[in-house]
Amino acid sequence: MGLPRSARRAVPVVVGVPCVVVVTVSGELTPAALLAVTGAGGVVAAVALAARSGATAPPVGRAGRPWLLWIALVLAWEVTVLALPGVPSLSDLLDPVLAQPLVRAAATAGWLAAGGWLLARPSGRDRP
């Protein structure tokens, strides 16, 4: 069964708008911002899991290869950061950019929009 598609689309907006406001107002890496992003992400993930509960996962096939490559590259970067002390992490590279409140708000909104897209995209059950 799951949630109707319109409800799945509304969840990221309902939890995302307050999250973006908190992240923009509270500043970078504050407990309030961390709690807002974690809470919003948790709600979106819980709705996604509930909407797809009981469904079997479709085979990934070739469509999963770009995701596998992306995950492997990020993992290799993080292992390199841990192994070599002079290599900056991704968060070190993004900190100066995300220090601006409007950029931080846009990045948070984009991150939640990507989650909303993943949540609202049709599953195997939604297709005709």
Sequence and secondary structure as in RCSB ss.txt:
>XXXX:A:sequence
MGLPRSARRAVPVVVGVPCVVVVTVSGELTPAALLAVTGAGGVVAAVALAARSGATAPPVGRAGRPWLLWIALVL
AWEVTVLALPGVPSLSDLLDPVLAQPLVRAAATAGWLAAGGWLLARPSGRDRP
>XXXX:A:secstr
    HHHHHHHHHHHHHHHHHHHHHH TT HHHHHHHHHHHHHHHHHHHHHTTT      GGGGHHHHHHHHHHH
HHHHHHHH TTS  HHHHHHHHHTSHHHHHHHHHHHHHHHHHHHHS  TTT  
